[in-house]
């Protein structure tokens, strides 16, 4: 498995400190983020999943802990919109240039506004998808928010 992806190149260019962690990706896992957390031996709330959604019909990227679901109401509010819905997998792959299960917020083909679950900033480090299935990047969440110019807001369902 290559540890160089568009995501890691993006982080390198932005001079963000990170480490790569590989694991055996399970394509049959019900919850990809939870499977990644178990495979790398990290707490699920520190393994952040990258989801693609639409707010009022416009593409957005959402980063939340793998053990939580996104609140569509909170997501729409974070972007000042009226409604939000998850993006269809084929559309997410087209927008990001990544395959589902390997979607990273870093180095997407088309840069879209990003929102980060604010509770994730409470951790010293987190894991995020590194741009391919079975690859995580381990970094400071504040660095990720800064380089992505992401909004932070409460985004998870209660």
C-alpha positions in Angstrom: 0.0 0.0 0.0 1.3 3.4 -0.9 1.6 5.9 1.9 1.7 8.8 -0.6 -1.8 10.0 -1.7 -3.2 13.4 -2.7 -4.1 13.8 1.0 -0.6 13.2 2.3 0.8 15.4 -0.5 -1.7 18.2 0.6 -0.5 17.9 4.2 3.2 17.9 3.2 2.7 21.0 1.0 0.9 22.7 3.9 3.7 21.6 6.3 1.4 19.8 8.7 3.0 17.3 11.0 1.4 13.9 10.8 2.1 10.2 10.8 0.5 7.5 8.6 -1.1 4.4 10.0 -2.1 1.5 7.9 -4.6 -1.2 8.7 -6.5 -4.0 7.0 -9.6 -2.4 5.4 -12.8 -4.5 5.6 -15.0 -3.7 2.7 -17.9 -5.5 4.3 -17.8 -3.5 7.6 -21.1 -1.9 8.5 -19.4 1.2 9.9 -16.1 1.9 8.2 -14.8 4.4 10.8 -15.6 2.0 13.7 -13.7 -0.8 11.9 -10.8 1.5 11.4 -10.7 2.4 15.1 -10.7 -1.2 16.1 -8.1 -2.1 13.6 -5.6 0.6 14.7 -6.4 0.2 18.4 -7.7 3.8 18.8 -10.8 5.1 20.7 -13.7 5.5 18.2 -14.2 9.2 19.3 -10.6 9.9 18.2 -11.0 8.3 14.7 -12.8 10.9 12.6 -14.9 9.9 9.6 -15.1 12.1 6.5 -18.6 12.4 5.1 -19.8 14.2 2.0 -23.2 16.0 2.2 -25.2 18.7 0.5 -26.6 21.8 2.3 -29.3 23.5 0.2 -27.9 21.5 -2.8 -24.3 22.6 -2.4 -21.5 20.1 -1.7 -19.9 20.2 1.8 -17.5 18.0 3.7 -18.2 16.9 7.3 -15.8 15.5 9.8 -17.2 13.8 12.9 -16.1 11.1 15.4 -16.7 7.6 14.0 -18.9 6.6 16.9 -21.5 9.4 16.2 -24.0 10.3 13.5 -24.3 13.7 11.9 -27.4 15.8 12.7 -28.7 17.1 9.4 -30.3 20.0 11.2 -27.1 21.0 12.9 -25.2 20.6 9.7 -27.5 22.9 7.8 -27.3 25.4 10.6 -23.5 25.3 10.6 -23.5 26.4 6.9 -26.4 28.9 7.3 -28.6 26.6 5.2 -32.2 25.3 5.5 -31.7 21.6 4.8 -29.0 19.0 4.5 -28.7 15.5 3.2 -26.0 13.0 2.7 -24.4 12.9 -0.8 -24.9 9.8 -2.9 -21.7 7.7 -2.9 -21.1 8.1 -6.7 -21.4 11.9 -6.3 -19.1 11.9 -3.3 -16.5 9.9 -5.4 -16.9 12.3 -8.3 -16.5 15.5 -6.2 -13.6 14.2 -4.0 -11.7 12.0 -6.5 -11.5 9.3 -3.7 -13.3 6.0 -3.4 -15.9 5.6 -0.6 -14.0 4.2 2.4 -11.0 6.2 1.4 -12.4 9.7 1.3 -10.2 12.2 3.0 -11.0 15.9 3.7 -7.4 16.7 2.5 -6.5 17.0 -1.2 -10.0 16.6 -2.6 -10.3 17.0 -6.4 -12.8 19.9 -5.8 -12.4 21.9 -2.7 -15.6 22.3 -0.8 -16.5 24.0 2.5 -15.7 21.8 5.5 -17.2 21.6 9.0 -15.5 19.8 11.9 -17.3 18.5 15.0 -16.1 21.0 17.6 -15.8 18.3 20.3 -12.9 16.7 18.3 -10.7 19.7 19.1 -10.6 18.6 22.7 -8.2 15.8 21.8 -4.5 16.2 21.5 -4.4 14.1 18.3 -7.0 12.4 16.1 -7.0 10.0 13.1 -8.5 10.9 9.8 -8.6 9.1 6.4 -5.4 9.5 4.5 -6.9 9.3 1.0 -7.1 5.5 0.5 -8.8 2.6 2.1 -6.7 1.3 4.9 -4.7 4.5 5.5 -5.2 6.9 8.3 -3.2 10.1 9.2 -2.6 10.8 12.8 -2.4 14.6 13.5 -3.5 17.4 15.7 -7.1 18.3 15.1 -6.4 22.1 15.3 -3.9 21.6 12.4 -6.5 19.9 10.3 -9.1 22.6 11.0 -6.6 25.3 10.1 -5.3 23.8 6.9 -8.8 23.0 5.7 -10.1 26.5 6.7 -12.9 24.5 8.3 -15.8 25.7 10.4 -16.2 24.1 13.8 -19.6 23.5 15.3 -21.7 21.0 17.2 -22.6 18.6 14.4 -23.5 15.2 15.9 -26.9 14.0 16.7 -27.8 14.0 20.4 
